[in-house]
């Protein structure tokens, strides 16, 4: 983690503009083609959900702006990001929250995430990482998602990216997933969401083509 010198920060004026707003958070939902990931997860016996969490984390880490967070009245930058996601034990209606490092391998992350989730017996297990370093994930696989917003304590400095998706749909032989982002405009603009989308789409396409989407 490093502290950002706001006086020298290229984003200073944008940050100050949105800092004057009581509600700087905004969200968007857009379709993502996940045909390759769905096939890959099925063939490998991996969790599609965990695979998406890994790929989204890696796509965000490629965009510098996604590493900024507000912390203790200032702005900091983290070199890597930590996925934290909701999950359900079989037969349960009550979710729990699992947090672990993404690592460098989609397959290894999927296996580690499933193992950690199955073993977890508490609602939330805190790890050794700063809360602000996280990305928050949830999934609503029971219905298609056209919009989404998260529970929020009203703090306009909350700057952890929130990611959600719903049920994927078949269209023209492709599998399409509606993905939602909730971001803080103090730190992230639409262009950064666009860069993330481009990175994620590239990784998904590489996976379908037989490449390594985590490189």
C-alpha angles and dihedrals in degrees: 000000000000130000116242117230099227092196091061098034116120089217094052097112094046091047093051092047094054092039087070091061121093091213112032095158119107136173141206136185125208138164121261125194106233099167094122096046093049091052093043093050092049093049093046096041091240133140113266088205094055091044090057091048090054095047094046091050092051092045090052092048089060091063113074094209092061090064094064121097136171111242133168093347095311141071124263135184124222121203095213133022130225122220116223116184144177119242141171130228112228110280094009127120093195117086127214129202121242123194128186141138117276096225121190104290129069092206094048092047093051092052094044092047093050091047093048093046093050091049096046114105100174130072094242127013112196117218133200094270130099111260090232091060091067135097112213119222135186135167132208101191095168097079141012113272121225099165138002141185130183135229107265136185094221097253106141089202091067102121108165109124111243118209128189138165137181137208115327118235135211117237126167093339092309130108113230125191124196106225125192128203125193112193141170113247090210088074108016134048133188092268090061091051086051092052089050091050091051092050094047093047090050092051093048091049091049090052091052090049091053097257131126108269094191094065 
